[in-house]
Amino acid sequence: MRRFIGWTTLVLLFDQISKFFIQQKMKLNESLPIIKGVFHITYIENPRTAFGLFKYQIIFFIIAVLVSIFLVIFIYKKIVPKDSYLFIPLVLISGGAIGNFIDRLRMGGMVIDFLDFRIWPIFNFADTAIVCGMLILLIHFLFHSKEEDKEEDKEEDK
């Protein structure tokens, strides 16, 4: 569990330090082109979740994050084998969820977003961690069969 908390804290710190830096160095709605027309750093304060849903629903966010963190810890402790790579997506999801949760508590329901690829809504590193974690889990559950799990369990028992 210590390893899980340590890596989750690292993801969380990366997210929070990046947001702090953006907030300190840029003005709200300022945009700096990194690759003009493709990738910009654009500082916004976003009251919505992914895909623009649930504007200012702070109670919903609090409940959703607490439930998701509880589920991730439960899955990590009870379901995921000790040396499984599934540790990685759970850390990413937890760190990202906690990062955005801290923003919402600190900023009255909003999060700091700044990664702007111009073709979809602006996001942050916490969003990236959550999406990457979910994609790894999705790929695992789509392509990792129950038979492989049973074989791994048999090998661990030897």
C-alpha positions in Angstrom: 0.0 0.0 0.0 2.9 2.3 0.7 4.1 1.9 -2.9 0.6 2.8 -4.2 0.4 5.9 -2.0 3.9 7.0 -3.0 3.3 6.8 -6.7 -0.2 8.3 -6.4 1.4 11.2 -4.5 4.0 11.6 -7.3 1.2 11.9 -10.0 -0.7 14.3 -7.8 2.4 16.5 -7.2 3.1 16.7 -10.9 -0.4 17.8 -11.6 -0.6 20.3 -8.8 2.8 21.8 -9.4 2.0 22.2 -13.1 -1.2 24.0 -12.3 0.5 26.2 -9.7 3.1 27.2 -12.2 0.5 28.0 -14.9 -1.5 30.0 -12.4 1.5 32.0 -11.2 3.1 32.7 -14.6 0.0 33.3 -16.8 -3.0 35.5 -16.9 -6.5 33.9 -17.1 -7.3 33.1 -20.7 -3.8 33.9 -21.9 -2.6 31.5 -24.6 1.1 30.8 -25.5 1.6 29.0 -28.8 4.1 26.1 -28.5 3.3 24.8 -32.0 1.2 27.5 -33.6 -2.3 26.3 -34.5 -1.5 22.8 -33.1 -0.5 23.0 -29.4 -0.9 26.0 -27.1 -0.6 26.5 -23.3 -3.9 28.2 -22.6 -4.8 29.0 -19.0 -8.5 28.6 -18.2 -10.5 27.9 -15.1 -13.0 25.3 -16.0 -16.3 24.7 -14.0 -17.2 21.6 -16.0 -16.0 18.0 -16.1 -14.8 16.0 -19.1 -16.9 16.9 -22.2 -18.3 20.0 -20.6 -20.7 18.1 -18.3 -22.0 18.9 -14.8 -21.2 22.7 -14.5 -20.7 23.7 -10.8 -22.0 20.4 -9.4 -19.5 20.4 -6.4 -21.5 18.0 -4.3 -21.6 15.5 -7.2 -17.8 15.9 -7.7 -17.1 15.3 -4.0 -19.2 12.1 -3.9 -17.9 10.9 -7.3 -14.3 11.4 -6.3 -14.7 9.8 -2.9 -16.5 6.8 -4.3 -13.9 6.4 -7.1 -10.9 6.6 -4.7 -12.6 4.1 -2.4 -13.2 1.7 -5.4 -9.6 2.1 -6.6 -8.2 1.3 -3.2 -10.5 -1.7 -2.8 -9.5 -3.0 -6.3 -5.8 -2.5 -5.5 -6.0 -4.3 -2.1 -8.5 -7.1 -2.9 -8.3 -7.8 -6.6 -5.0 -6.8 -8.2 -2.2 -9.3 -7.8 0.8 -7.9 -5.9 3.2 -7.5 -8.8 0.6 -6.7 -11.5 1.0 -3.9 -14.0 -2.6 -3.0 -13.1 -1.0 -1.0 -10.3 -0.1 1.6 -12.9 -3.6 2.6 -14.1 -4.9 2.6 -10.6 -2.2 5.0 -9.6 -2.9 7.2 -12.6 -6.6 7.3 -11.9 -6.2 8.0 -8.2 -3.6 10.8 -8.7 -5.6 12.4 -11.4 -8.9 12.2 -9.5 -7.4 13.7 -6.3 -5.6 16.4 -8.3 -8.8 17.7 -9.9 -10.7 17.2 -6.6 -8.2 19.5 -4.8 -8.7 22.1 -7.5 -12.5 21.9 -7.2 -12.4 22.3 -3.4 -9.8 25.1 -3.6 -11.4 27.0 -6.5 -15.1 26.8 -5.8 -15.9 23.9 -8.2 -13.4 24.7 -11.0 -10.2 23.2 -12.2 -7.2 24.7 -13.9 -6.8 23.5 -17.5 -4.0 24.5 -19.8 -3.1 21.8 -22.4 -4.7 23.1 -25.6 -4.4 21.0 -28.7 -7.0 23.2 -30.5 -9.1 20.2 -31.7 -10.8 19.3 -28.4 -11.4 21.0 -25.1 -8.5 22.3 -23.0 -7.4 19.8 -20.3 -4.7 19.3 -17.6 -2.3 16.5 -16.5 -4.8 15.1 -14.0 -7.3 14.5 -16.9 -4.5 12.9 -18.9 -3.6 10.6 -16.0 -7.2 9.5 -15.6 -7.7 8.9 -19.3 -4.5 7.0 -19.7 -5.3 4.9 -16.6 -8.8 4.1 -17.9 -7.4 3.2 -21.4 -4.9 0.7 -19.8 -7.7 -0.9 -17.8 -9.9 -1.1 -20.9 -7.2 -2.7 -23.0 -6.5 -5.1 -20.1 -10.1 -6.2 -19.8 -10.6 -6.4 -23.6 -7.5 -8.5 -24.3 -6.5 -10.3 -21.1 -8.5 -13.5 -20.7 -9.7 -15.2 -17.5 -7.6 -18.2 -18.5 -4.4 -16.1 -18.4 -5.4 -14.9 -14.9 -5.9 -18.5 -13.8 -2.5 -19.6 -15.2 -0.8 -16.6 -13.5 -2.4 -17.6 -10.2 -1.3 -21.2 -10.6 2.3 -20.1 -11.2 2.2 -17.8 -8.2 1.0 -20.7 -6.0 4.0 -22.9 -7.0 
